[in-house]
Structures are given as C-alpha cells and as structure tokens.
Amino acid sequence: MLSFFSTITSMCANFILIVRTSRELGHPLFALACILKPLYDSSYTHILWGFDYFYHVENKDFIHMQAVASLTEEDHRSEVLAGGLSDYIIAEYAKSSNRVGNLPTARPESQYGLPSTPFPDILSALLGRAPIMYLALFAIVNPSVFSVTTFAILQQYSANLQLSLKFLLNGIRQFRHECQQITSLYDSLKMPAALSDGYLAYPPRSGSKSEKVQSEVSRGMSFDVREVCFSYPNGTSALTNVSLSIKSGQLVAIVGTNGSGKSTLMKLLTRMVEPTSGTILVDGNNMADYRLSDFRQATASFMQDHGIFPLSFLENICMGNVDAVGCDDDEVMDAVRKGGAEDILTGLAEGQDTVLGGPNDYRFGAFSMNEDDDDDDDKKPNPLLARWEGLPQAVLTSGGEKQRIIAARTFMRFNSGKVSFVAVDEASSAIDAAGEMQLFDNLIKERKAKTLVIVTHRFGPVTRQADLILCMKDGTLCESGRHDELLALGGEYAKLYTIQAGAFTTVDVDGDSNA
Ligand SMILES: Nc1ncnc2c1ncn2[C@@H]1O[C@H](COP(=O)(O)OP(=O)(O)OP(=O)(O)O)[C@@H](O)[C@H]1O
C-alpha cells in the first residue's frame, strides 16, 4: 500500500515537472509522448473486449486438474473432510498438473491478449522512445532552446514518469486482486474452527482393551452421548441436553419433524462438529481423543449435502475408497449394483469414463444471440451460436441418479474393510420408493460389523427393523425405543407414524377405513 501511494506521488511530481517544462519550452505535446507507452502496454492485453467470442477446453488433463482443484471448494467440503480425501486430491492434482506441463493455463482472455507477432512489442518499444525522439527532433530544429542539461533532465523525467505510470497501472490491477483475496480470507474466517486431532488409534490396537471391549468394537462403533448441547455459530441452539446410547452393530433410525435436530445429531456422531457442551464417547473413549484420520476411515457417511464430483463416473464411485482406484473392476461393479446405479452406467456414452457434470464448466461464451443486419431491421442468428451449440453437452444427472451414484460410492467405501460406522442422513429422498427400499435393504444386508444410523422421514421397513429409534423434537430427544414400544407409548413417534400411515388409509363407500 505504501509503495502504491509513493508511486502515485512520484508519478504526479514527474508529470507536473514535465508539463511545466514542456509548456515553458512551448512543446506541450512532449507530456503526451511520455505517457503513450504505459497507456498502450496496459490496453493491448484486453483487445478481446468488445468482440464476440467463445472458448472451450478439450485437454483432458487440464479438465481433470481443474476438477480436482474444485473439490476443495465449499460445495464438496463436508464430503472431502468426511471421506478423508485431502491427500488423494493433492496427489491427483500434482499428477494432472505434471501431465499438463508447461501449457499456458491462464484464462483464454488474457492468453488471447498475448501478441502472436513481435509487432506489438516493437510498437511498444518505439512508443517508449517517443519522448526522446520528440526532444531530439526539436533540438535539431531549435538548437538554441535545448541545452544538453535540459535535454538530460527531460529524458530523466520522462523515463521516471513512464516507469511510475506502468507501476501504477499494474498496481491498480494488483490492488483489485488483493482486495478480492482479502474478502475471501474474511469469508473463510467465518468458518468454524478446525477440529482438534486426537492421539488414540481407531480401532484400538489389540491388547490395549479388554477382550470384551475388543469383541464389541469388532461388531461396529458404539456411542455414548452425554448431556450434549450444540449451537451453530450464528447462535441457533440446535440440540439441548441430549443423552443416548447406541450399541455396537445396532440399526438406529433417527426420526422427527423438520428442524428437530436430526442432522445436527448426525454431524456430531460423524464428528463434523464438536458439542458446545457435554461429551460423546466412542467405544468408551472421548470421541475427540481419536486420531481424526482413523475416525474418518472408520466412518462411511451418505448425507443429503453430498454431491457428484466433476470427475468420471468411475472416479465418482472410487472416491469412496481411493485405495481401489485403478484396481478391481468387479469391486466397482458390485458397488454400482448395490447403489442401484447400473442403469445410469449403461446409459453413459463413454461408459465409466464419462465425465459427469463436465465439460460445461470449462467453456465460456460472450456473444449476442443475434447479429444486427444493417440493411433491414431483421436480425440473423449469430454464426457463433451454431458452433457453441455443437459443442459436446454436459452429462447431467437427475436428483435420484445423483443419489444412486453417491450410494454406490458409499458401498465402495465398505470395501476398504475399515468401516465400522455408517451414517445415512436423508440421502435417498429423491430416489423412487422401490429404489429406496432396495437401497435400504442393501445397506441393512451389508451392515455386518458396522453400526448403521439412518435419519429418515419415512416410516417403513427401516423403522420397523430398527434396534433403536431416536425420536427428536425441538432439539431434544423426546422418545427412544423400538417401533412397537414407541407406538404403544402413544407419544410423538406414534403421532408422526399415524399421520404418515393415515396418508395410505382409504375410506370405502361404507365409511370403513382400510390401511
Ligand atoms: N448451518 C446452520 N447454521 C445455523 N442454524 C442451523 C444450521 N443448520 C441447522 N440449523 C438450525 O438448527 C436446527 C436443527 O436443524 P437440523 O438440520 O439439525 O434439523 P433436522 O431435524 O435435520 O431438519 P430436517 O428434517 O429439515 O432436515 C434448526 O433450527 C435449523 O434451522
């Protein structure tokens, strides 16, 4: 900032001196000659402005590099953290970047501004000499007016002015860039503080626990939630004094009305956030004492905010278990089948190598749809439009297809053999009823040696089979137990169940109701 302002001061001083001297000499145009070069240099890099144009990127390594980089953005943050994918992302970025090599990767607009012939550079150099040429010319014509000293002083001033004007124009660009960076830095400061890492290995090494505890752990993760409260950074209190216990290998359903705290409870169980107060024990130890990377490896989460990565279908599935990338096709196909994504794969033009969501992200068009015809008022379509529309189309997925692919990714994660806790939060809401039932069936079948916790709004096979139902209301755990027990209790669960069951009750012409 200081150098920015000192450049402005020095530029103004030089400019005033040059204007005054050139007016005294009767040559005001000299001042103009001094600023020609910086003005020309700063303008020719933007010559694309005002033209109709579009660009698209075809280099697969570049697209992959950008796609991998985009996984660090907010949209994918929770899944990348939950899946412990950071190391894989860094390694993949380095690989793609090496393959891209020295190819220029700046935005096409700025690359277009780079001169393809030496003439702009020659013109720039000539304009740089304009002040001295101007002086030389008039010194020859009027030798009495120009002393050698005047000549040397003016040459020095003009060089200084050109230099400071160039710094100033670059500085303005840099200043705008830094302002943007500062804004994003402040945005990132609003993010919740990072979780502290623990020191205990998960699962605990054999010999470190009693035999009974060891055998419990091998059946799945257990949780003991003790008087946990949680408030979001904006002050919203989402959970108040929640205490519950989930045993190893249990199938648990979390139910409740919107905003009752189900997802927040799931975020706590998957350690995406820390309790504001209270403790959560996992297999008898404070959850925060486990090494985060171990805990993440032992957890498979399938959440409503998870999305499709802008990568190939295959990589989208393999992100569930990055160690399997490029390994066993059968494993991938098995996960695809269990997630119900086979039909999606069959429909993809390039099979499992089809990039999902791309390549639309790597193209940009700046042209009007119509061209003005000067002869009459008719407008004809811009010829660029047909070429733009002829580019390969992005492979988009519907909400249900997206969830099936993410489900397949979750099943792929099971293949790591390290998962002992599966967290599913309303992640199948867009899948049709038969598909959802099949998916839950597959999850329940695959839950051997895993604790499976499912947040659901639909009362059905999951709630009937659940070993434990946690019914949430207004941020508290209002009831817990099995389906029959809770129905018999006649409280919140029974009320929600009856409302949903009522939707499937028909009233016949005699007024009898039949489920
Ligand atoms: N990121 C957030 N920032 C602030 N408040 C939040 C945030 N997420 C949730 N809340 C608030 O916390 C409370 C509990 O939300 P939560 O998402 O846990 O409920 P839920 O039972 O999962 O709801 P739904 O059934 O609609 O998914 C709500 O009042 C909600 O508005």
The ligand as an SDF file (V2000), in Angstrom:
LIG
                    3D

 31 33  0  0  0  0  0  0  0  0999 V2000
  -25.6650  -24.3660    9.4640 N   0  0  0  0  0  0  0  0  0  0  0  0
  -26.6010  -23.9300   10.2870 C   0  0  0  0  0  0  0  0  0  0  0  0
  -26.4990  -22.7100   10.8260 N   0  0  0  0  0  0  0  0  0  0  0  0
  -27.4240  -22.2520   11.6850 C   0  0  0  0  0  0  0  0  0  0  0  0
  -28.5040  -22.9450   12.0890 N   0  0  0  0  0  0  0  0  0  0  0  0
  -28.6560  -24.1700   11.5800 C   0  0  0  0  0  0  0  0  0  0  0  0
  -27.7250  -24.7250   10.6570 C   0  0  0  0  0  0  0  0  0  0  0  0
  -28.1420  -25.9760   10.3220 N   0  0  0  0  0  0  0  0  0  0  0  0
  -29.2760  -26.1800   11.0110 C   0  0  0  0  0  0  0  0  0  0  0  0
  -29.5780  -25.1060   11.7650 N   0  0  0  0  0  0  0  0  0  0  0  0
  -30.7360  -24.9600   12.6700 C   0  0  0  0  0  0  0  0  0  0  0  0
  -30.6010  -25.9520   13.6830 O   0  0  0  0  0  0  0  0  0  0  0  0
  -31.8550  -26.5310   13.9760 C   0  0  0  0  0  0  0  0  0  0  0  0
  -31.8010  -28.0440   13.7510 C   0  0  0  0  0  0  0  0  0  0  0  0
  -31.5410  -28.2670   12.3850 O   0  0  0  0  0  0  0  0  0  0  0  0
  -31.3080  -29.7230   11.7830 P   0  0  0  0  0  0  0  0  0  0  0  0
  -30.8710  -29.5530   10.3830 O   0  0  0  0  0  0  0  0  0  0  0  0
  -30.4260  -30.4840   12.6860 O   0  0  0  0  0  0  0  0  0  0  0  0
  -32.7780  -30.3140   11.8220 O   0  0  0  0  0  0  0  0  0  0  0  0
  -33.3740  -31.5950   11.0990 P   0  0  0  0  0  0  0  0  0  0  0  0
  -34.2240  -32.2890   12.0900 O   0  0  0  0  0  0  0  0  0  0  0  0
  -32.2970  -32.4020   10.4770 O   0  0  0  0  0  0  0  0  0  0  0  0
  -34.2570  -30.9220    9.9790 O   0  0  0  0  0  0  0  0  0  0  0  0
  -34.7260  -31.5240    8.5660 P   0  0  0  0  0  0  0  0  0  0  0  0
  -35.6860  -32.6390    8.8340 O   0  0  0  0  0  0  0  0  0  0  0  0
  -35.4300  -30.3630    7.9370 O   0  0  0  0  0  0  0  0  0  0  0  0
  -33.5050  -31.9440    7.8090 O   0  0  0  0  0  0  0  0  0  0  0  0
  -32.8610  -25.8310   13.0740 C   0  0  0  0  0  0  0  0  0  0  0  0
  -33.4540  -24.7990   13.8230 O   0  0  0  0  0  0  0  0  0  0  0  0
  -32.0450  -25.2630   11.9710 C   0  0  0  0  0  0  0  0  0  0  0  0
  -32.6290  -24.1040   11.4530 O   0  0  0  0  0  0  0  0  0  0  0  0
  1  2  1  0
  2  3  1  0
  2  7  2  0
  3  4  2  0
  4  5  1  0
  5  6  2  0
  6  7  1  0
  6 10  1  0
  7  8  1  0
  8  9  2  0
  9 10  1  0
 10 11  1  0
 11 12  1  0
 11 30  1  0
 12 13  1  0
 13 14  1  0
 13 28  1  0
 14 15  1  0
 15 16  1  0
 16 17  2  0
 16 18  1  0
 16 19  1  0
 19 20  1  0
 20 21  2  0
 20 22  1  0
 20 23  1  0
 23 24  1  0
 24 25  2  0
 24 26  1  0
 24 27  1  0
 28 29  1  0
 28 30  1  0
 30 31  1  0
M  END
$$$$
